[in-house]
Amino acid sequence: QYYHVDPVAAQKSAFGGLISSGFHPLSLSMRLFFDLNLWPDSVIASPGMENVKWLKPMRPGDTIRAAAEVIEVRVSSSTPDRGVVMMEH
């Protein structure tokens, strides 16, 4: 998409300049979270994500931060010897 890679064309877009793909800050925040190494031996896999939204464009030079909060912990219904941790990032 031109507004991610072409500064001249991006000026004429609805964003008025270059913006990142929404997946860039998403992947950066996940990388930062896993670099904390909180559960090195216990994370098996992720069942997916819910409600991913991009509320504002990220632009060159922006500073970003990430936060995560545990919102639910429960026993897995399909594999009762495992747990599921729901987080909000």
C-alpha positions as CSV (number, residue, x, y, z in Angstrom):
1,Q,0.0,0.0,0.0
2,Y,1.5,3.2,-1.2
3,Y,0.9,5.2,2.1
4,H,3.3,2.8,3.8
5,V,6.2,3.1,1.3
6,D,5.9,6.2,-0.9
7,P,6.3,9.5,0.9
8,V,5.2,11.6,-2.0
9,A,2.0,9.6,-2.8
10,A,1.3,9.2,0.9
11,Q,1.0,13.0,1.2
12,K,-2.1,12.8,-1.1
13,S,-3.7,9.9,0.9
14,A,-6.4,10.2,3.5
15,F,-3.6,9.9,6.1
16,G,-1.6,13.0,4.8
17,G,1.7,11.2,5.0
18,L,3.5,8.0,5.6
19,I,2.1,5.5,8.2
20,S,3.2,2.1,9.3
21,S,1.2,-1.0,8.6
22,G,-0.9,-1.7,11.7
23,F,0.9,-5.1,12.0
24,H,4.3,-3.4,12.7
25,P,3.4,-1.9,16.1
26,L,1.4,-5.1,16.9
27,S,4.4,-7.3,16.2
28,L,6.7,-4.9,18.1
29,S,4.5,-5.0,21.2
30,M,4.3,-8.8,21.1
31,R,8.1,-9.0,20.7
32,L,8.6,-6.7,23.7
33,F,6.2,-8.8,25.8
34,F,7.9,-12.1,25.0
35,D,11.4,-10.6,25.5
36,L,10.3,-10.3,29.2
37,N,10.7,-14.1,29.4
38,L,7.9,-14.3,32.0
39,W,6.9,-17.9,31.2
40,P,9.8,-19.5,29.3
41,D,8.7,-23.1,29.9
42,S,4.9,-22.8,30.1
43,V,3.7,-21.0,26.9
44,I,2.6,-23.7,24.5
45,A,0.6,-21.8,21.8
46,S,-1.8,-19.0,21.4
47,P,-5.4,-19.7,20.5
48,G,-5.6,-16.4,18.7
49,M,-6.5,-12.7,19.2
50,E,-9.8,-10.9,19.6
51,N,-10.7,-7.3,18.9
52,V,-7.5,-6.1,17.2
53,K,-8.1,-2.5,16.3
54,W,-6.0,0.3,14.9
55,L,-7.2,3.5,16.4
56,K,-4.5,5.9,15.2
57,P,-1.9,5.6,12.5
58,M,1.8,5.2,13.6
59,R,4.0,7.7,11.8
60,P,7.8,7.9,11.3
61,G,9.4,9.4,14.4
62,D,6.6,8.3,16.7
63,T,7.5,6.9,20.1
64,I,5.4,4.0,21.2
65,R,4.9,2.0,24.4
66,A,3.2,-1.2,25.2
67,A,1.4,-2.5,28.3
68,A,-0.2,-5.9,29.1
69,E,-2.7,-6.9,31.7
70,V,-3.9,-10.3,32.8
71,I,-7.7,-10.2,32.6
72,E,-8.6,-13.8,33.1
73,V,-7.0,-17.1,34.1
74,R,-8.9,-20.4,33.8
75,V,-8.4,-24.1,33.3
76,S,-8.5,-25.2,29.6
77,S,-11.9,-26.8,28.8
78,S,-10.3,-29.0,26.1
79,T,-7.1,-29.8,27.9
80,P,-7.7,-29.7,31.7
81,D,-4.1,-30.2,32.6
82,R,-3.4,-26.8,31.1
83,G,-4.5,-23.2,31.7
84,V,-5.6,-20.3,29.6
85,V,-4.4,-16.8,30.4
86,M,-6.4,-14.0,28.7
87,M,-4.5,-10.7,28.4
88,E,-5.2,-7.3,27.2
89,H,-2.3,-5.6,25.4
